[in-house]
Each structure stands twice: as C-alpha cells, then as structure tokens.
Amino acid sequence: MLRNAIPFRLLLAAVVGLADGAAADSYRCGRQLVKDGDSAARLLRLCGEPRRRDSGTETVMVEGAWGPQRVQRWYYRKNRRSLEYVVMVYRGRIVAIDSGRR
C-alpha cells in the first residue's frame, strides 16, 4: 500500500502544479479569453487600452526556450476589487500573463 502512495502523491502534485500554471496563462475580457500567443492587436480589441504600460526584463518562453527578454508590461484591472493582471508583450505577441495585487 505504501508503494502505491508515493506515485499517487507525485501525480497529484503534478496535476496541482499544472492547474496553477494554466490559470495564469489567460485573461478574460468580457466573454472572450486572451492567452499566450495571441497578438497585441487582439488584446487591445478585446480588452481595450491598459490602465498603464511599462517595460522591463522578464524571464519568459520565446520560441520554445526560457530566457530573459525585454518585454512590455500592460496592466489591466476590471474594478477596484478585482486582481490586477500583467500581460507581457514581446514583439507584438502575448508571451505571459500574471496576476498581481488587488
């Protein structure tokens, strides 16, 4: 019985880790979802102008490899009580979405 418990725990940890990562890779604007790989033009069309923009170096996946890249960070918040989302744009494409503070 103990022999079967360890693989189950590893599988459970992997599933929880994947679910956590998947939630941060998209952002809902109205009834539409924007996600990694979408164009910045689609993001603007669906979500409008961000509350603010800045740029900096972030570790993101570009062309299948993780590494530091200079990205634009676009900040969105639906209302004062919702989480702030940071959408990272590299060369006109969304490369990462992160939830920030309230």
C-alpha positions as a LaTeX table, in Angstrom:
\begin{tabular}{lrrr}
\hline
Residue & $x$ (\AA) & $y$ (\AA) & $z$ (\AA) \\
\hline
Met1 & 0.00 & 0.00 & 0.00 \\
Leu2 & 2.82 & 2.43 & 0.83 \\
Arg3 & 4.44 & 1.58 & $-2.51$ \\
Asn4 & 1.36 & 2.93 & $-4.38$ \\
Ala5 & 1.05 & 6.07 & $-2.22$ \\
Ile6 & 4.25 & 7.72 & $-3.47$ \\
Pro7 & 3.39 & 7.68 & $-7.23$ \\
Phe8 & $-0.12$ & 8.93 & $-6.39$ \\
Arg9 & 1.33 & 11.87 & $-4.44$ \\
Leu10 & 3.68 & 12.71 & $-7.30$ \\
Leu11 & 0.81 & 12.60 & $-9.78$ \\
Leu12 & $-1.34$ & 14.77 & $-7.52$ \\
Ala13 & 1.47 & 17.33 & $-7.13$ \\
Ala14 & 1.96 & 17.44 & $-10.91$ \\
Val15 & $-1.75$ & 17.96 & $-11.59$ \\
Val16 & $-2.00$ & 20.73 & $-8.99$ \\
Gly17 & 1.10 & 22.39 & $-10.44$ \\
Leu18 & $-0.29$ & 22.27 & $-13.97$ \\
Ala19 & $-3.65$ & 23.66 & $-12.89$ \\
Asp20 & $-1.96$ & 26.55 & $-11.10$ \\
Gly21 & 0.16 & 27.41 & $-14.17$ \\
Ala22 & $-2.76$ & 27.16 & $-16.57$ \\
Ala23 & $-4.82$ & 29.71 & $-14.67$ \\
Ala24 & $-2.18$ & 32.42 & $-15.10$ \\
Asp25 & $-1.86$ & 31.92 & $-18.86$ \\
Ser26 & $-5.14$ & 33.56 & $-19.78$ \\
Tyr27 & $-7.19$ & 36.63 & $-19.01$ \\
Arg28 & $-10.92$ & 37.10 & $-19.54$ \\
Cys29 & $-12.15$ & 40.28 & $-21.24$ \\
Gly30 & $-15.94$ & 40.19 & $-21.28$ \\
Arg31 & $-16.89$ & 36.87 & $-22.83$ \\
Gln32 & $-13.58$ & 36.42 & $-24.64$ \\
Leu33 & $-10.31$ & 34.95 & $-23.41$ \\
Val34 & $-6.86$ & 36.21 & $-24.35$ \\
Lys35 & $-3.94$ & 33.83 & $-23.88$ \\
Asp36 & $-0.26$ & 33.30 & $-24.58$ \\
Gly37 & 0.48 & 33.57 & $-28.29$ \\
Asp38 & $-2.39$ & 35.98 & $-29.07$ \\
Ser39 & $-1.49$ & 39.22 & $-30.81$ \\
Ala40 & $-1.30$ & 42.56 & $-29.03$ \\
Ala41 & $-3.87$ & 43.85 & $-31.55$ \\
Arg42 & $-6.37$ & 41.19 & $-30.39$ \\
Leu43 & $-5.66$ & 42.10 & $-26.76$ \\
Leu44 & $-6.40$ & 45.77 & $-27.50$ \\
Arg45 & $-9.54$ & 44.92 & $-29.47$ \\
Leu46 & $-10.99$ & 42.70 & $-26.72$ \\
Cys47 & $-9.73$ & 44.39 & $-23.56$ \\
Gly48 & $-9.13$ & 47.98 & $-24.62$ \\
Glu49 & $-6.24$ & 50.15 & $-23.52$ \\
Pro50 & $-4.44$ & 49.01 & $-20.38$ \\
Arg51 & $-4.53$ & 51.14 & $-17.22$ \\
Arg52 & $-0.79$ & 51.66 & $-17.68$ \\
Arg53 & 2.23 & 50.30 & $-19.53$ \\
Asp54 & 5.89 & 49.95 & $-18.76$ \\
Ser55 & 8.76 & 47.80 & $-19.93$ \\
Gly56 & 11.42 & 45.67 & $-18.31$ \\
Thr57 & 13.28 & 42.39 & $-18.42$ \\
Glu58 & 11.29 & 39.25 & $-17.59$ \\
Thr59 & 12.07 & 35.55 & $-17.89$ \\
Val60 & 9.60 & 34.29 & $-20.49$ \\
Met61 & 9.36 & 31.49 & $-23.04$ \\
Val62 & 10.14 & 32.67 & $-26.57$ \\
Glu63 & 10.48 & 30.22 & $-29.48$ \\
Gly64 & 10.37 & 27.24 & $-27.10$ \\
Ala65 & 13.14 & 28.42 & $-24.76$ \\
Trp66 & 13.02 & 30.21 & $-21.41$ \\
Gly67 & 15.20 & 33.26 & $-21.03$ \\
Pro68 & 15.35 & 36.90 & $-20.07$ \\
Gln69 & 13.71 & 39.17 & $-22.64$ \\
Arg70 & 12.89 & 42.86 & $-22.75$ \\
Val71 & 9.06 & 42.94 & $-22.71$ \\
Gln72 & 6.28 & 45.48 & $-22.46$ \\
Arg73 & 4.07 & 45.01 & $-19.40$ \\
Trp74 & 0.42 & 46.01 & $-19.83$ \\
Tyr75 & $-1.62$ & 46.33 & $-16.62$ \\
Tyr76 & $-5.33$ & 45.53 & $-16.56$ \\
Arg77 & $-7.85$ & 45.63 & $-13.70$ \\
Lys78 & $-11.60$ & 45.26 & $-14.16$ \\
Asn79 & $-12.52$ & 47.16 & $-10.99$ \\
Arg80 & $-11.08$ & 48.20 & $-7.63$ \\
Arg81 & $-11.96$ & 44.87 & $-6.01$ \\
Ser82 & $-10.51$ & 42.60 & $-8.72$ \\
Leu83 & $-6.96$ & 41.38 & $-9.17$ \\
Glu84 & $-4.60$ & 43.31 & $-11.38$ \\
Tyr85 & $-3.31$ & 41.32 & $-14.34$ \\
Val86 & 0.02 & 41.97 & $-16.01$ \\
Val87 & 0.11 & 40.96 & $-19.68$ \\
Met88 & 3.66 & 40.71 & $-21.05$ \\
Val89 & 4.05 & 41.51 & $-24.74$ \\
Tyr90 & 7.14 & 40.66 & $-26.80$ \\
Arg91 & 7.33 & 41.61 & $-30.50$ \\
Gly92 & 3.57 & 42.11 & $-30.75$ \\
Arg93 & 2.60 & 38.80 & $-29.11$ \\
Ile94 & 1.48 & 37.87 & $-25.59$ \\
Val95 & 4.23 & 35.78 & $-24.01$ \\
Ala96 & 2.97 & 35.65 & $-20.40$ \\
Ile97 & 0.07 & 36.69 & $-18.19$ \\
Asp98 & 0.49 & 37.08 & $-14.46$ \\
Ser99 & $-1.96$ & 38.01 & $-11.76$ \\
Gly100 & $-0.74$ & 40.75 & $-9.48$ \\
Arg101 & $-2.05$ & 42.52 & $-6.43$ \\
Arg102 & $-5.55$ & 43.71 & $-5.51$ \\
\hline
\end{tabular}
